[in-house]
Amino acid sequence: MQNPNCPAQGNVASQPQVSGDYIIEVKNVFKQFEDGKFALNDVSLSVKKGEFVTILGPSGCGKTTLLRCIAGFQVASSGDILLKGEDVTQTPPYKRPVNTVFQKYALFPHLNVFENVAFGLKMKKVEKTTIAKKVKAALKMANLTGYEDRKVDTLSGGQQQRVAIARAIVNEPEVLLLDEPLSALDLKMRHDMQIELKELHDKLGITFIYVTHDQEEALTLSDRVVVMSEGEIQQIGTPTDIYNEPINCFVADFIGESNILSGTMICDRKVRFCGHEFDCVDEGFGEMMPVDVVIRPEDIYILDNPEKGQLQGEVQSCIFKGVHYEMRVLTPDHFEFLIQDYHEFLPGRKIGMLVKPEDIQIMKKERLFNTFEGEIVKNNKVNFLEADWDLDPEVAAQFEPGDKVRVEVEFADVDLQDYEEEGTLTGEVHFILYKGDHYHLTIRTDEGYDIHVNTQDVWDDGDRVGVVILPKDIRVSKL
């Protein structure tokens, strides 16, 4: 039945589809290392000719492994990699129409700039006059005209980076792969080189695949951004799509600053969070469905009169960030908001907060509670996550040893102990997300399983913990 307090339902907006000729196609690629861990887990990606695509993610997410598989320096365990429609999954790097610029530029210190750039052409036995012409053009494009006779170890970091790029483009590759090429530069030079790279891409018109962990860099340079986490692609989209319409909490938290809150989608275009109802523009989430709400700090308007705000709060801190002030505001219900504003509001100031419907982004919750597969064992216990857990005797009496069961545990019912030996399981804090009034953690156990926890306690990434779940908090049902 239609909720009378909600507007009429509309159609769910579909995500735009990319079409056209693909110069690179990565199809269901897995990469497993000798220790059994997967660096890439069923990764698929298509890149159009002439695109600037950035692969973005934290350290260890698999982005460099993906780049190296495209380049041919690593071979996929399974799946296919196509360049211009041709399967090159097993093709060695030197036979692929790509060139790579590495994080460490790998220049030859005993050669001057001209000789470094010309090296690949000489290896191909290109005629000397042709080499001179091509190197001159590449150096001009990289803003290095006049540097031909300089030794590379006399150049600045930015100049060395340009030599590495010139050496790559002189071979006229159809795809240029760049593996965090700006990471060794200072902040100002990095920003300058971002502009130069974008201009170079526009001049060359070739396909750029760029790997970075820097969110600002990805948003600045890219036609499309590929966000990765733990060997999987989380979202692919334009910089605007990725920033304004994150698909899950990881993307929202990783790309820029965010206020991420638990909410309930009352119906289309109406959501409840922080104890209040708000109009929004999202549809298709159903009625009375748990959701996550994302509000960017710059999208919260501060009102001098607290009573005029949708929410009220008190400024806890105010830091000048050069362009804006960054404030943390606490509501009477103990929800904390991060706000960015051009005006200064000092700690202790009571304010009102206003959020426009179009600035409230809604995401489906990835999970509502922990779910595991288990088996009833003797002595009122259930085995899951490779450990035996005590069950409430009345619950255990409903099953027989050997019964396969589904185990459910609420996030808030998982207790973390400072001392590992006090837990039934041990592990470490793997991911931390602040959700306004609590922390949502992912604990990676020593056996490689993930347990999700809601807590008021402050933990640091990498902290070792013991995991305790009381019998009364374990729900079981037959599979």
C-alpha positions, 0 to 999 in steps of 0.5 A: 500500500502507498504510504499517504505521507509519501510522494508517488513512486517513480522509476529507479534511475539506472546507472549509465552504460558505457559503450563504444570500441574498447581498446582494453578488455579485462574479463573475469580476471583472478590473480592468486599468489603462492600463499593462496591469497587473491590479489584480484578477485573476478575483476572485469573492466573495459576501457575505450580508446583515448580514455584517461582511466584511473585505478584508485584504492588503498595500498594492497587493494590490487590496483598495481597487480591489475596494471601489471597484468595488463602490461604483461609483467604478471600473468593472470591465474584465470580470466582474459585480457584483450588489447584491441580485441586480441587475447594477450593474457599469455603474451609477453610485455614486449609484444604488447602495444603498451608502455609503462611509467613506473613509480621509480622511473628506472632511468639509466644514470649513465645515459643522458636525457636524449639517450634515455628517451632513445633507448627503446628505439635503438633496441628496435634498430630504428634508423638514426635520423628517425630516432632523432626526429622522434626523440625531439618530438617526445621531449618537446611534448614533455617540456624538456626541449634543451635538456638532451645532453643533461645527465638524468641524475642532475634533474629534479624529480619532476624533470626525471618523471617527464623523461620517463614519460617521454621515453614511454611515448616516443615508442608511440604506444596505443596504451600508456600505463602509469603506476603512481608516477607522481608519488615521489614528488612534493605537493606543489610539483605533484599538482603541477605535474597533474596539469601537465599529464592531463594536457599531455593526454589531450595532445597525444589522444592515446589511452591512459591507465593511471594507478594512484591511491590519491583521491584528489589526483584521481578526481582531477585527471580522470574521464572515469575512475575505478575504485578498488578494495581487496582485489575487487572493483567497488565502483566505476564511474565519472569523477562526479558520479563517484563523488556524488553517488557512491555505491557503498560505504567504502567508496563514500568514506575513501573518496573525500570526507563524508558524514555516513549515518544509519537511516531508514528509507520511509518511502521514495524521496523520504528518509529518516536519520538522526531522529528526524525525517528529511526529503531526498531525491532517491527512489526505489529503495522500498518502504521502511528499509534500513539504508546508509545516508551520505552527506558531504561536509560542504553540503551542510548549511549553517544557520545562526538561529538554531531553531531554523535548522532541521537539526541543532548542534553545538560546535566542538572544534573549528580548524582553518584549512586555508580555503574553508573552516572545518568544524565538528558539530555535536547534536543533543542526541550525540550525533557528530557531523563534519561541516566545511564552511567559509565562515568561522563558528567557534567552539561552544556556538549553538547552530542550526543545520540545513541539508537540501534534498539533492545533497542527501545520498542514499545507499543500500546497506551491504549487510544488516547483521553478521551471517555465517554457516555453522554446525551444531556440535556436542555440549550445547555448542555451535561451530562457526568461523572454525571455533566452537561457541556456547549456545543457550541450552534452550536453543541448542535443545532444538537441534541435533549434533551435526545439523547444518545451521545459519548463524546470525549475530547483530553487529552490536552484540560482538564484544572486542577485548584488549587482550587477545587471549580473552576472546574465543577468536583473535584478529585485528581491526581491518576497517573503521567507519565512523557513522555519526554516533558509533564506529562500524569495524571490520575485524579480520580473524587470524583464519581470514574471516570477517566479523562486523562490529558496532561499538562506541569504543575507539580502536585503531586500524591494525589493533589486535583484539579478542572476539567474544559473542555471548550465547544469548546473542547467537541466533541459529536456524536450520539451513 
